[in-house]
């Protein structure tokens, strides 16, 4: 019995998602080897939903392969149609290291420019990139001057 039990509705959604996928893992004449299990595990970690093609004519052997893969990899068997097997396992959440030296990306900033008298202020939306800053006057300037290449510095 596989570790993950799915409702028929969940299985139907995964079957629909797997329809356009190409087989990632191929099982040849040697059958279910440890290398095949390792590749299937790596594919499940990367994609979550995979198709496996089995080059065997024995339907009962393919059923046994699907059940064994589901048990050993803690995955849910989604579908067995012809020589294709579909497995699903939720993708693990990747831990991302926070880099404190990294600067933020582009930001959209609203700038109000006031006119004379009782006129409405003009609203401008400016995109400020990571190497730029916004001055109090509402213009964008580079935070650091653009560096010239070594060849251009030597030519000057």
C-alpha positions, 0 to 999 in steps of 0.5 A: 500500500503506498504512503500517499492516498489520494481521492479520485478527484485529486487523482483526476487532476494529476492525470490531467496535469500529466497528459502533456508530460513526456516520459522522464524515466525509462525502464528497459529489459533489466527491469526495476534496478536500483539505478532506475529507482534512484533516477525516479526519486530524483525526478520526483524531487525535481518535478513532483509529477512524472511519467515512466515508460516501461519497455516490457510487454507483460502487463502484470509486471508493469503493475508490479513495477508501479506498486513497487515504485510507489511503495519505495519512493513514497509516491502515489500511483496516478495512472497506468495506461499502456506502457506508461506509468504516472507517479506523483509526490509533493515536491519538497520545499527548497530552503533558500539561503538569505543573502544579506549583501544582495540588493533589491530588484527594480521598484516602481515609485510614484512621484508627485510634481507640484505645479503653480497655484491651485493646479493638481500635482502631476503623478509619475510612476518611475522604475528605480533599478537596483543601482539607482536612487531617487533624488528629492527633486524626483529624478533618478540618478545612478548610485555609483558611477558607471565603470569604464572597461580597462581598455577604455580607461587606458585610451583616455 
